[in-house]
């Protein structure tokens, strides 16, 4: 066999090994993508499987008599009477009318526990909104207790969880179901109420409003400051060791753990400037510090993507450097800047650690209405509910995660759409 033939055989064997190696590498890549997608799908299925039940709540239909003598009130505009009114008696009396044979103190207490502890105050709010109901009767669906809700949902699913219910309570629930007086309805409280110690009364509206106020302040501060810094560093700053030092530190800050910004906010904004804890102002300031590096880096990348010919043409037509930047470079770079800002806001929306350090982990019942009202945010609300011992909070935690993921997906999708829609290819 000639040497040329031997070399040809070696080359063919080498090509076969190379092709096999490339094929294996492609399969490794496909396997990695499949494992990643499977992990994400498993996570989503687990969260949805645990949280979808929170979007429905158990209600019991009762005939409520808004008896003035029972609640000891005759004037709905009298604040003192409204505060002192015996509102809890309304649902209790209505429920006992459905079960007139229940006697004994312990059995009556178990019967009353079928309803939410806040049922009386829900009826109070309804009466205030409809004053003509005073002294009249009304058939109304009343929210059930969280233990009843957990049992009823599991019972309908064929795997009844009655660990916290007595046998009589189970019988009463089955009797109500046979009469069509207990059913699952859309849980409007989840989206209209703030936090509560009672799972059936707890909602995410307070956390959503707190997140909204915090993100609005973060965007108002971080976007103009980040864009201005990017424009200065890219278009006006001299290239020397000081600007190199600034650029290195901006890149380093983008990789700093978020809890460090929480410690910085605690030391400066709260301890030094005495900004109140657990308000959107301090949360917005901390998240501004955290998102600034991301916005500056993405804005600089967007400015660099503008062709030099645009700058040269503007300057050649007699425009000043400021006019060149504001009238030509900035409008062309703005889509990339907006994309970076949206990604930074999505990152800020999902942050928990820095906000824990500045006190936004407080138990907040009222819905915040301004930047100075006590508030919490959605990730912190998830953290609080995940630490709660009640079984019903498992559903609420997963449902809140679903809402948070929905917001994050919308924000990231809008960033991708905005970039595709507005970007120009040169």
N, C-alpha and C positions, 0 to 999 in steps of 0.2 A: 504494500500500500504506500502510495507516494505521500510525501510530507504535505502537499497541497490538499490531498483528500483527507488526511488526518485533521488538518486545521479546519476544513469545512465541517467535519463531523463534530469537532469541539464547538464550533460556532453554533451549529444547530442545537446541540445539547444545551449550550448556554442560553440560547433564545428560548428553548422550551422551559428551562428553569425560571427564566425571567418572566415568561408569560404565566407560568403557574404561580409565581410569587405575586404578580400583579393581580391575578384572579383571586388569590387568597386575600390580598389586601382589600380588594373591592368587597369580598364577602364579609371581611371583618368590619368594614365600614357600614355595610347594610345591617349586620348584626347589632352594631352599636346603636344605629338609628332605631332599629326595632326595639332594643332593650329600653332606650330612652322613651320612645313613644308608649311602650307598654307600661313603664313606670308612671308616666304622666296620666295615662288612661286609668290605671289602677287607682291613683290618687283621686282623680275626678270622680270615678265611680264610687269610691269609698265616701267622699265628701257628700256627693249627691244622695247616695243611699241613706246616709245618716241625717242629712239636713232637709230633704224634701218634705218631711212630715211637719216641719216647723211652719210651713206656709199655710197649714190648716190647723184649726183649734177646735176643741170640743165645746159645744154649746148645748144647754138644756132649755127647753121651752117651758115657760111658766106664765101663769096668769097673775100679774102683779097689780095690786090695788094701792094706788098712791094715797093712802089714807092719811089725812091731816092729823088725826088724833094719834095714829100710830107713830108717825115720825115727829110729832109735836112741833108742827110748823104751820103757819097760816099766811106768811108773807115771804115770797121767794126773793124779795129785794132786801130783806133784813139780814145783814151779814152775820150777826150774832146767832140768829135762829138757824141759819144755814150751817154754821160751824157746829152748833150743839145738837142738830137734828139726829134722830135715831135712824140713820139711813140703812144700817145693816139689818134692821128688823124687816125691811121690805122683802128682800129675797128669802129670808128665813121663813116668814109667814107664808109666802107663796109656795115654797117647797113643802112645808108641812101640810098644806092643803092637798097636795098631790099624794101624800102618804099619811092619812089621818090615823092609821093604826099604829104608827111608831110612837112608843112611849118609853119612858126611862131617860134619865139624864145622859147617859153614855150613848144611847142609840140616837137621841136627838143631836148630840154633838157630831156623831159620825154622819148623820144625815146632812147637817149644815156644811160638813166638810166636802160635800159633793160640789159645792160652788166655790168660785174664787173668793179669796178674802177681800178682794176689792169690788165685789159685785154690787154692794150697796152704794159705793161712790160712783160706779158706772151709771146706776139708776139716778143718782143725784144729778150727774151731768146731763142725762137725758131729760130730766124734769126741768132743769134750768133752761135747756134749749127749747123745750116745749111746755111752757107754763100752763097751757090749757089742760094738761093731763092731771093736774092736781085735783084729787078727789075722785078720779076716775080709775077704771081698770083697763089693762092693756096686756095682750099676749106678746111676749117678747122673749127672744133668745138671750140667755144669760151665760156668760163665760164660766166654764167648769174649772175646778182645781187642777193643778198640774199633775197630781197623782192620778186623778180620774182621766185626764187627757192621755197620759202615758198608757194606762190600762186599756182604754177604749180603742186607741189606735192599734195596740198590739193584739187586742182581742179580734178586731176586724181583720187583721193580717193573719189570724190563725195561730198566734203564739202569745197567748195572754200572759201579761206580766202583772200579777196581783200581789206582789210581795208586801206592798205598803197599804193594802186594802183589807178590810174585814170581809167575811163571807156575806154579811148583810148588805154591805155596800155593793158588792158584786151583784147580788140579787136585785137591788134597786136599779142598778145600771141596766141590767138585762130587761127588767120590767119597763123602764123608760124607752129602751130601744124597741121593744115590741109595740109600744104605743106610738112610736115615731116622734118621741119627745126629746131625743138626744141624737145629735148628728155632728159631722165634721163640716165646718164652714171655713171660708177664706179667713186667714188670721190677719185682719186689718191692724190689730194692735202692734204687730211686728214692725210696721212701717210708720205708725203714727205716735208711738210713745217712746219715752226714754227708758233708762235702765230701771230695774226694780229687783227687790229681793225675792219676789214671787215670780217664778219662771213664766207663768201664763200671762203676767202683766208686763213683762219686759219687752222692750222694743229697741230698734236700732236708729230711730229718728234722731235722738240726741247725739249719737256718735257720728251719724252721717252729716248733720249740721256742723258739728265740731270739726270734722274733716274738711268740709267745704270752706268754712271760715279760715281755717289754718292754711289750706292750699291757696285760697285767694290772696291772703297776705303774703305767702311765700312767692307766688307768681308776681305780685306787684313789686316786690323787692328784688328778687333774684334775676328776673328777666332783664330789666333795664340796666342793672348793675353789671350783670354778666356780659351783655351785648356791648356795653360801653367799654368794659375792660378788654374784651376781645378786639374791638376796633382799635383801641389805643395800642395794644401790644402788636397787632398785625400791620397797622398802617402808619402809626406815628412814632412809636417807641424806637429809639436807637438800638441797634444790635450790639450789645456789649455784655460784660459779665453780669451786670445787675439784672438786665432783662432775662438773661439765661438762668440766673438764680431764681427769678420770679416764675419762669416757666417750669422749672424743675419742681418747685414747691407746689404749683398748681396741680401738676400731674401727681405728685405725692399725696396731696389732700384728697384727690379723687379716690385714692385707695385706702384712706384712713377708715378704720371701723366707725360705724355711725354712733356708737355709744360715746366715743371721744367727743363728738360734737354736743352730746347731751351733757357731759361733764363741763364742757366749755360754757354752755348756756347756763348751767347751774352756778358756775363760779362768777360769770360776768353779768348776765342779765338779771339773775335773781339775787345773788348775794351782794353784788356791787351796785347795780342800778336799781335794785329793789322792785323789779317787775313782779306782779302777783303770780303765784304758781297756778298751774292748771287753767290757763286762759289761752285762747287762740293767738294772742299777741306773742307771748313767749314761745309758743310752739312754732309760729310762723318764722320768728327770728332764728330759731335753732335750725329749722329745715332750710331756711335761706342759706345759712352757712354751709349746710351739707350739700345742697344742690348747685351752689355757685361754681365749683370746679367743673362739674359735668356740663353746665351751660357754657362756660367759658371755652372749654375744649371743643365742644361741638360747633360753637359759633366761629371759632378760629378756623376750624376745618371748612366750614361753609364759606368763609371769606377767602380762604386760599383757593377754593374751587372756582372762583370767578377768574376768567382769563385775564392776563396782564394787558391784553389789547384793549379791553374795556377801559382800564385806567389810562392807558396811553392816549386813547382816542378822546376821552373827556378832557385830559390835561392839554392835548393838542388843540382843542376847540376853545381854550381859554378859561376853563373852569378851574377854580381853586382846589386845593387838595380836599378841603372840607366838603365842597360841593361835589367833587368826584366821589367821595365816600358816601355822602348822604343821598345823592340823586341817582347814582349808578351802581356802586358796589353793594350798598346795603339792601336795596330792593331785590337784587339778584341773589343775595345770600340769605335773605329772610326766610325762605322755605326751610332751608337746613337749620337755621336758628330756631324756628318754631318746632321743628321735629325734635331737636335736642331739648328744648324747654318742656315739651310734652313728656318725653322720656324721663326727664328729671322730676317732673311732677308725679309721674307714675311711681318712681322710686320713693319719693317723699310720702306718697299716699300709703305705701306698704310698710313704712318704718314704725317700729315700736320702741326699740331700745333708747333712742335719744329722748323720746317723750316720757318714758318712765322716769328718767332722771330729773325731769323738771316738773314732776307732780301731776301729769295728765293721766295718772292711773287712779285718780280719785273717783269715788262712787257719785255719779252725777245723775240726778233724777230729772231735773228741769231741762227743757229744750233751750240751748243757747240761742240768743237773738242778736248778739253783737260780739265784737272782738274782745270785749272785756268781761264777758260772762264766763263763769266756770264751765269747762267743757272737757270732753274726752274725744278720742278719735276711734275710727272703726277697728284698726288693728289692736289698740289697747282694750277696746270692748271685747274683742275675741279673746284676748289674754285673760281678762277678768272672768268671763263666762267659762272658759276652759278650766279654770281653777275652782269653780263652784261645785259643791258636792251633789246637788240635785241632779237626778237622771234627766229631767226635762231640759236642762241647760245644754246637754249634748247636742240635741236637735238645734237649739238656738245658736250654738257655737258654729256648727256646720253650715247653717243657713247664713249666718253673718259672713263666713268665709266665702260662700257662693256669691253673695252680694259684692264683697270686696274683689273677688276674682273677676266678676262681671265688669266692674269699673276699670280694673287694670287692663282687661282685654280690650275694652272700648277705647281707652286712652292709647294703648300701643297700636291698635288697628288704625285709629285716626292719625297717628304719627306716620305710619307706613303709607296710608292713603294720601296724606298731605304731601309727603315727599314725592310720591309717584305723580301726583296731580300737578304740582307746582314746579318741580325741578326742571332745569333746562340742561340739555346735553350739548356740549360744545364739540 
